[in-house]
Amino acid sequence: MKILTVLTYYRPHTSGLTIYAERLARAFARRGHQVTVMTTQYDPSLPREETMDGVKVIRIPVAARISKGVIAPTFGVVATQLVAQHDVVQLHLPQFDAPGVALRGRLFGKPAVLTYHCDLQLPSGLFNRFVNAVVDFQNNLAGILANHIVTYTRDYADHSPYLSRYASKLTPILPPVELPNPLPGAVEAFAREHHLSERRPVIGMAARFAAEKGVEVLLDALPLILQKYPKAQVLFAGTYQNVMGEQAYYDRLIPRIREYEIAGHWKFLGNLEPVEMAAFYPNLDVLTVPSLNSTEAFGLVQIEAMMNGVPCVPSALPGVRQPVTLHGMGRVAKIGDAVSLAESILEVLNEPHKFKGDIESIKKIYNPDSIAQEYEKLFERLKGR
């Protein structure tokens, strides 16, 4: 099968959406499909065309940026050519160009499937409200034109204003999750490098430094945690400087974080490669995902942590609460409630034996090949129509 995957940002850009898209595209390629990813050249230094892990990547030049989005004038021209050449089109939303690509699928008789990752909620402000309105319009138009929509969980779909409109063409498929094995000695080397024998317990957070991630909730929870565990430390893995659209948020929180850094209670690790993340997770006592709004739909990092035997404490957002609900490895905290977050983290740290799960079963459920198989069944069903 010739599969065209379309999204605004692809690797090496790092986000839950791009990691999902990369894992699924590679799984399709491993399973013998011809896979092309059409995306934007958000960084001019990236090649216009390359092959990554058996996946052909075509990047369209960017003429301008609007908030976190981009304008690529030749996107439609290239999309017309590529849709005509492929059997099925998979689009990742939110995405400004999705309606045009879905329309081309209709015109060429190629099934178009949307993978809806999250509702878009930009920070407050007149301009961001305008951007939100435009993206909502584009997403809705794409929903009308697409043949089918995939979401991570029914829980998220039931609470999403967008997805609830398209219940008749909606299928929940869990996200693909995988991690390489750590290099020999890497876990121990990571612990030595970051002096973790002196700083326990270790609370992990793996995310972009962005307003929807709820970093301030963890900051507010830390004093309560430090009362019980005076040597506790937060390790923050992910991009934290110069995150698009998040400079004001960073500037607001960084003075408080610097105080914790000086005291040895917070450490930024930067963006880690998958093999580095494989050494990061085993060194944690708990991972937290204190997200604040429906821009977060699941929290893939929770499954990565669970695969390493690490319990999680997410907020009670629809979808985000599902990994702990499904697998029992952790506690769910109230949304935006620092006291609830601290209490939930402390409960997990105090009695870790209560939050062990079936790790091999979790690995099997989220294996990218298993997820690709679910997509294949959907694609074949739509082609048959």
C-alpha positions, 0 to 999 in steps of 0.5 A, a space after each residue: 500500500 502507498 501511504 501518504 502522511 501529512 503534517 506540519 512538523 515532522 522530525 527532528 522537531 520534537 513533540 508528542 505529535 511528531 514522535 507519534 507520526 514518526 513511530 507509525 510511519 516507520 512501522 508502516 515501512 517495516 510492514 512493507 508499505 511505501 510511505 511518504 511524509 509530506 511536511 514543512 521545512 520549518 528549519 531552512 537547514 533541513 534537506 528538502 527531501 530525504 529518506 529516514 528509516 525507510 520513510 521518504 520525507 518531503 519538506 515544503 519551504 516556509 514563507 512565513 510563520 503565524 504563532 506556532 503555525 507556518 505558511 507554505 505557498 507551494 503546499 497545495 501544488 505538491 499535495 495534489 501530486 502526492 495524493 494522486 500517487 498514493 492509495 490512502 492519505 493520513 493527516 495529523 491534526 491540528 493542521 492548517 492545510 488539512 482541508 485542502 489535502 482531504 479535499 484532494 483525497 475526495 477528488 482523486 478517490 483516495 481515502 483520507 483519515 485524520 489522526 486527531 491529536 488534541 484540541 488547540 488552546 493557545 495562550 490568552 490574547 486577541 491574536 491567539 483567539 483569532 489563530 484558534 478560530 482559524 484553526 478550529 474552522 480548518 479542522 472542522 472543514 477537514 473533519 467534514 471532508 475526511 472519510 474517517 477520524 482516529 483518536 487515542 481514546 474514547 475518553 478524550 473523544 467524549 469530552 472533545 467539542 471537536 470529536 463529538 461532532 464526528 462520532 459516526 466516523 470515529 475510531 479510537 486507536 491507542 498511540 504507538 509507543 516504543 523505546 530502544 534498550 539503553 546502551 550497556 552501563 548507560 543507566 548507571 552512568 546517567 545516575 553518576 552523571 547527575 549525582 542521583 545517589 545524593 538526590 532522592 527521590 527523583 521526580 521526572 517530567 518529560 515535555 516541552 516547556 509550554 503553558 499547557 504542560 502545567 510546570 507551575 503546578 509542579 513548582 507549587 507542589 514542590 514545597 509540600 514534597 520537600 517537607 517529606 523528602 528534603 533531598 527530592 529532585 525534579 529532572 526535566 527532560 525536553 526542550 525548555 529554551 526558545 520554545 516557539 510561542 512560549 517565551 513569556 511563559 518561560 520568563 515568568 517561571 524561570 526565576 522560581 526554577 532558578 532558586 530550586 536549581 541552586 538548591 539542587 532540587 531541579 535540573 534541566 536535561 534538555 532534549 534527549 534522544 530516544 536512547 538517552 530517554 531509555 537511560 532517563 526513565 529507569 532512574 526515576 521514582 515517579 513521572 508526572 504529567 500535570 497538564 492543564 488543558 485539552 491540548 494534551 490528549 494522552 501523554 505518551 511519556 506515561 507509557 514510556 515510563 511504565 514500560 520501565 516500571 516507573 509509576 505516573 501521576 498525571 492530571 485528571 484531564 480526559 485522555 491523560 488520565 487513561 494510562 493510569 486508569 487502564 494500567 493501575 501504575 500511579 495516581 491521578 491528581 486534580 487538574 491544576 491543583 498543586 496540593 492534589 499533585 503533591 499528595 498523589 506523588 507522595 502516595 506513590 513515593 511512600 508505597 511504590 509496591 502498590 503501583 507495579 504493573 504488567 510491563 510486558 503486556 503494556 509493551 505489547 499493547 502499544 507496540 507500533 506494529 500492533 498499532 499500524 495493524 489497526 490502521 491497516 484494517 481501517 485503511 482496507 475497510 475504507 478502500 473497500 467502500 
